[in-house]
């Protein structure tokens, strides 16, 4: 839950909560989309950071449950 909230409000910076690799990838995607669409495409990619954050946190939690 926290990962998706951070991803929604802070975009790629919020993804640092779940790892540096997803944060760097989403940052690169946001930069490219922002340049090629004059910022309009960020309407789609910014909330995508929330989805990626939720997905990565969910994957991590599932792995923890499988270990125990």
N, C-alpha and C positions, 0 to 999 in steps of 0.2 A: 504494500500500500504506500509506504513512504517513498519507495523508489519511483512509483508512477507520479506521485505528487511533485517530487523534486524534478522529474523529467518534464512535467507539464509547465511548472512555473519557471524553471531555470534552463530548460532545453538541454542541450548537450552537456552543459556544466552539471546539471542534476544527475547525469549518468555516471559521474565520477563516484557516486555512492555504490554502484554495482561493478565498477571496473574502469580502468583507463582505456582499454581497447575499444569498447562500445562508445565511450565518450569521444575518442578521437575520430572514429569512423563517422559518427553522427555530426560531429563538428565539421568534418570535411564535406559531408553531404549538404549540410546547411549552407556552408560557404558557396559551394558550387551552385546549388539551387538559388541561393540569394543573388548571385552574380548574374546567372543566365535568365532569371525571371524578374529582375529588378526588385526582389524582395517579396513578390506576390506569392511565390511558391512556398514561402515559409509558413503560410497558413496551413499547409499540409504536413510539412516536415517537422514543425515544432511539436505538434501533438504526437507525432510519431515517436518522439523521444520518450514520452510517457509510456507508450506501448512497449517500446524496447526495454525501458526500465522495469516495467512490470514483468515482462517476459524473462529477463535475466535474473531477477530476484526470485521468481517462481521456479526457474530451473535450479538455482542454487539451493533453494529450500527443499526441492524434491530430492536432490542429491544427498542432502543432510539426512532426510528421513530414510533413504535407502540404506545408509551406513548403519543406522541404529536398529 
